Structures are given as structure tokens and as C-alpha cells.
């Protein structure tokens, strides 16, 4: 028989910046007018509460990340240095995240695809949990229609361990073009995120064939489970006029399956239902 006594979470990967960058690029690609010439774009973005599907560090950091993008029709590359603000540091450089990807929309405008690879370059002394991430690859496929868009995707994150993720969600794009050719896009969305969770479980193993009570033997083993990580609801708003674009995306996240260690809050995942905002301003040069 066994008696479980401990669950120690592995070092987790927090990727709010990656999610924000990829989502902004995807929504922009779905609503662009079909530019075919190479483009260079720069932006400044702010995230009010950096989180990994509702999980946060003890300092509840916010983040600022300027980004440079180069687009060749469907292909794109970008790089974003990440600066962190919290009670212990102000505008602290944590590292740079580089992304290369391919986006395409089918001829009948019903399928939108996005494939990308992320390579982070974090400082060795970075306090961000995502500093463990060495490489990430992901893809998503969206079925577009007038009623509701349906998205499914998957990713793999490589650090000292390998984690897998699954994404599914729905959204509906409201697009309004004004007489001055400016465009307003509002995209209410609901998404479910799942992924592998890795932790070490320690339990006492006792031999049931020995009648005399003797101390049990402590046994530790690594466990990997695929669980729902969070539900997230957001209303991204993008306003575009000529070569200037503004993004405002309020979101509400509900974390699920937080790993907890009884009597050891320092070893447990921190997380709660939370509201956060992503704000960005972009210009095409």
C-alpha cells in the first residue's frame, strides 16, 4: 500500500509574452488588406500581469516588450526584448524572444493556418520562470465563417524537460471600415488551454505482507499528466489607420489544476482568477 505525502512541481514555463505576440500577429493577418510587399514594423507592448495560464510569480510582475517585425508576404520573423516591473525591480531586462513563422489563408477564405518557432535568449540571472525555456514550436488551424471561428492548435516546449500543449477556442470578428479607410476590429474570444504538468511525487511504501508495524520506505517518482490549464475570455480590439495600429486586449483567465504541496506554499503553483490587459501601439515603416 502507498500513502502519498508530497507533490513537488518542476520548474514551470511561463509564456505570456509569446502568447500575446503570436495572438496579435494572427489577428492582424486575418484582418489585413492583403499586403504582398515586404514590410518592417515596430511596436511597443505592455502586459499588466504576466502569467502562465493564470499562474504567477510571488511578485505579480508586469511586462513591457518592444518588438521589431519583418514580413515577407506569409513569412515573418520578429524579436522582442522583455522588460519586467515588480516590487523588487523596475524595468529590469530579462531577455529577448525571437520568433519565425508562416501564416496562410486558403483561397476560399475559410481556413487560416499559423506555424511558428520561438527561440528565447534569457539572461542567466533572469528571475522569470520562463527562463528555463530553450525552444518552442507550435501550430494552429482556424476555420473561418460568418457565425463563429473555431481554432485548434498544439505546441511543444523544450527545456530540461519536454512539455506538450493543446489549444481550442472560438471567436467572432466584428470589422468596421470607416470613410477615411481606418478599420476597427473587435474579436470576442473564449479559449481552453491544456498541457502536460510534471512534478515529483513522494510516498511511503509499506509491505502489506509483514504484520508488524515497521517504518515505511520513502519512494519518489516523476509524474507527467495532461490536464486543463486554464479557461480564458478576452475581447481584443484593434484600430488601424494607414500605417498606425493600436491594440487593446482585456482578458479574464481562470486557472485549473494548480499543483499544490501541503504545508509548502513556496513549492506550490501560485494562481488565481484574474483580469489583465495587453496594450500595444504599432507602426509600419
N, C-alpha and C positions, 0 to 999 in steps of 0.2 A: 504494500500500500504506500501511497505517497501523500505528503502534505505540502502544498505549495506555500512558500513563505515570502518570496521576493520576485519582483519583475524589474529588471534594470533596463531602461531604454538605451538603445545605441545612440550615437551622435546622429541627430536628425538633419535633414536637408531643408533649409528654408529658402523658398524661391519666389518671393513676392515680386521682385524686380523683373524676373524673367516672365512671369505671368502677365504683368502689366505691359511690358514691351511687346510681347507677342500678340496680346489681345488688341492693343492699339493698332498694330500693323495690319492684323487680319481685318478689323472693322474698316480701316481706311481702304484696303484693297477691294473690299466688297462694294464700297461706295464711290470709288474714284471714277473719273470720266474716261478711263482707258488710255492713259499716257503711255507712249511707247518709247520715247527718248530717255536716255539715262538721266537720272535725277539725283541731286545731292540735297539732303535735308538735315537740318539741325533742330533740336528741341531741348527744352528743359522740363523735367517732370518732378512731381512731388507726391509721395505716398505718406498719408498721415499716421499709419500704424502698420509697420512691416510685420507680416505674419505668414506662417506656413499653414494654409487652410485653417485659420483660427488659432493656431499655436503661436505664442510669442515668447520672447525672452523676458527676463525679470524687469528689464529697463523699459520695455514697451517703446522701442525705437521708432522714429520716423525716418524717412529717407528722401534724399534729393539725388536725381540722376540725370545729368545732361546726356544727350545721345546724338551721335552722328550716323546718318544712314546713306547708303549708296544703292540705288535701284537700277537694274538693267532689265526693264520690262518685268518678267516674272521672277527673276533672281534678285536677291537682296543680301546685303551684309550691313551690320551695324555694330557699334561699340558704345557702351555706356559706363562711365566711371560712377561708382556708388559712394555717396557721402551720407554718413549716419549721424543723426542727432538724438541725444537722450540726456538723462540727468547726469551722466558721467562724462560725456564728451559732446563737443559742439562742432558740427561739420567735419567729422573725422573721416578721412579717406579709407575705405575698406577694400577697394579693389576695382577691377574693371571686368565687365561681362561682354563678350563678343558673340555675335550670332550670325549664322549664314543659313539662308533658307530659300525655298522655292514655293511660290503661290500660283495657283491657276484657277480659272473659272471655265467650265465647259461651254461649248458653243451655244448650247440651249439655255445657258444661264441658270441651270438647276443644280449644279454641283460645284462646290468651292473646296479646294484642297490646299493644305499647308503642310510643308515638311521643313524641319529646321534642326540645326545642330548648335548647341550652346557650349562655349568654352570659357569658363571663368578664370580670371587671374587675380586671386585674392592675396592681400598682404599676409605674410606669415604670422603676424601678430593680430590679425583681424579677430574681433570678438563675435562676429556674425556666425551663426550656426551653419549657414550655407557655405562657409569657407572650406568645408570638407568635400564639396562637390568638385569633381575633376572634369566631368563631361556629361552632357545630357543630349539625347536625341528624342525627337517627338514628331508625331504627325496627327492631323485631324482632317476629317471629311465632313462637310456640311451640305445637307440637302436643302436647297433654297426654294421657297414657294411663297405665294402671296399671303397665306394664312399664318404659317409658323415655320421657322428654320430649325432643323434638327441637326445637332452636331455630335459626333462620336470621335474619340481620339485615344491615343495611348502614348506613353513615354517610358524611357529607361534613363535612370540617373546612376552614374558610376562614381563611387568614391572608394573608400577601403572596402565597402560592400556594394552590392548592386540592388537598386530598388526599381520596381515597376509601378506605373500609374495608369489609371483609366479615367477618362473624362466623358461625360454625356450631358447634354443640355439642350434647352430650347430658347429661342429668342424671336423677336419680331421687329423688323426695322421700319421706322417711320421716317420718310425722307421728304423734305420740303425745299424746293428750289425757288428762290426769290427773283424778282425782276432784275436785280443787279448781278445775277448769276452766283450769288452766295448760296450756300447749301447748309441746311440744318438737319442733322441725323440724330434720332433718339432710338435707342435699342434696348428695351426692357428684356432682361435675361434671367434665366434660372438654370443653375448647373449643379451637378453632383460630381464630386471628386472621390476617387478611390485609389488605394495604393498599398504597397507592402509595408508592414511595420516589423522591425527587427528588434528583439530585446533578449536579454539573458534571464532565464527563469532558474531559480534555485529552490530545491525542495529537499525534505528529509525522506530518505528511503529506508523503510524498515522491512525486515524479513518476517513475514507472517507465519512462517513455519517454526519459529523459535518462540516458545510460550513465555519465557522470562523477559521482562521488560529491559531492554538494553538501549543505549543511545543510538539514534538513527544516524545514517551516513548522509552527509550533505552532498547533493548531486546538482551540478549546474549544466545547463544545456541552452544552446542558442535556438530561438524560435523565430520563424518568419510567417506572418499572416497577411492575407489580403483583406483589408477592411475598408469600409466607407470612411473617408477622412473628414469630409465636410459637405454641407449644402451652402450654396452661395447665391444671393439675389442681388442684381445690380441694374442700374439704369444709366449706361454710358450715353453721354451727349457730346456730339462733335459738331462744331461750327467751322465752316471753311469759306474763305473769301479770297479769291485769286491765289496768292502763294502763301497765305497765312492760315493756320489752323489752331483751334483751341479745343482741348479735351477736358471734360468734367465727368467723373465717373464715381458716384456714390455707390457703396456696396454694403451688404449686411451678410456676415458669414456665421454659420452655426457649426462649430467643430464637433466631430464624432469620434468615439473610440480613443479618447486620450489615455495614454499609458500612465498609470499611477503606481507609485511604490508606497505601500502603507508605512507611515511613520517617517518617510523620507521625501518631503516635498521638493527638496533640492534635486532629487533624481527623477522626479515626475515631470511629465509634459505639462506646461502651463498653457491654458487656453480657455476661452470663454466666448459666448456670443458677442459679437462686436460690430460696430459700424465704423467704416473707414472711407476715405476719399482719395482718389487719384486725380491730380490736376496736371495738365500739360499744355505747353504752347510750342508750336512748330512752324518753321518757315522753310520754303523751298527756294534754294539758291540757284 
